[in-house]
Amino acid sequence: MSRMVIHDIVIPIVERIMQQHRLYGRLHRPIIHDPNLEEFLEEEMRRRFGVIGANDCQHLKEQLEEAKKNDPYAFKYLVERLLKKYVKLSTEIRRAERSKRILEGPPDRFSKLRKKYNSPYKM
């Protein structure tokens, strides 16, 4: 339910920010379908606005609408900072996963044989 709140209130601002930075064209407006981005924005908005408890999605919606109504420029700036933080974190994670795959190297065909027959000559 709180993902719907993020999707309804915050994602349109993210799309406008992406259009301003020309990350995608103006003719075809793709809707953002990144569940990791939505989860990240949800957690960060909860943390920023201090939303906890059983009725958290309704409280989060009220807090987001109030912040957007009171100071839309500050809210847009907050979303822009969070978007930059998300992009930075996701690129670091992708880079770490890629370097991990490179460091693993090719699979060892003879590892089962080495385990099965203990040889005094170890490589």
N, C-alpha and C positions, 0 to 999 in steps of 0.2 A: 504494500500500500504506500509506503513512503517512497518507493521507487517511482510511483506515479506522480507524487508531489514533485520530486526532482525532475522527472521527465516533463511535467507541465510548466514548471516555473523556471528552472535553471537551464535546461537544454536549449530553449529558444535563444537565450542570451549567449550560450556557447556557440550556437550556429551563427549569430550575428558577429561575434568576435572572429570566428573563422572566415566569414565573408570579408570583414574589414582587413584581415591579414592576407586575404586572397589565397586561402588554403584550398578552396574549391570555387568553382564558377558560380555566377549568379543565375544562369539560365536553369540549371537543374539543381534543386535544393535537396540534397540527400538528408534524411533524418539520421541522426547519430544513433547507431545501434551497438554501442560498446558497453557491455555490462560491467566491465572493470572500471570504466570512467564513471558510470552511474553510481557504482558502489563507492568509489573514491569520493565523489562529490557528496554523496549522502553522509558518509562518515565525517568528512570535513565540515559539512554544514551543521551536523549534530554537535560536533565538538566546538565549533565557533559560537553557536547560539545556545549552548548548554542545554540541549534537549535530551532528557532521560525520563524514563517512566513507562507506564503502560499505555498512555495515550500519546505516544511520541510522534506519530505521523500527523495527527491533527495539530499538535503543538508546533511541530516543525513547519507545517503549512502556514500557520498563523504568523510565526516568526519570520519566515521568508517573505510573505506578502507584506508584512509591516516594514521590513527592511527595504524592500523594493519600492514601497510607496514613500517612505520617509526620505531616502537618499538613493535614487536610482544610479547615480554615477559611482558612488562608493560601493554599491552592490555589484555593479558591472566590473569595477576594479578588483573586488574580491574574487569574483568568478574568473577573471582573467589571470590573476595570480595563481589561483588553484589549478587552472588549465595548464599554465606554464610548469607548475610543480609536477603535475601528472605526466606531462610529456617528458620532462626530465627524468622522472623515476622510471617510466616505461622504457625509455631508450637505454638507461643504465641496466635494467633487467634484461632486455634483449641482448645487449652487448655482453653481459656476463654469461648468459646462456650460450651465446655463440662461441665465446672463448672457452667455455667449459667443453663444448663439443669438439673444438679444435685440439684441446690439450689431451682429450681422451685417446685420440689416435685410432688407428684401425683395430678391429677385434683380433684377439690373439687366438689363432686356430689350435694351438698346442697346449693351452692352459689346462684342459681336462687331463691330458696325458701326463703333464708335469705333476699334477696333483695325485694322479693314480700311481705313477711310478716315481718314487722318490729317488732322484738321481743325486749322486755326490757332486755332480757338476751343475751348479745352478747359474743361471744367467741373470 
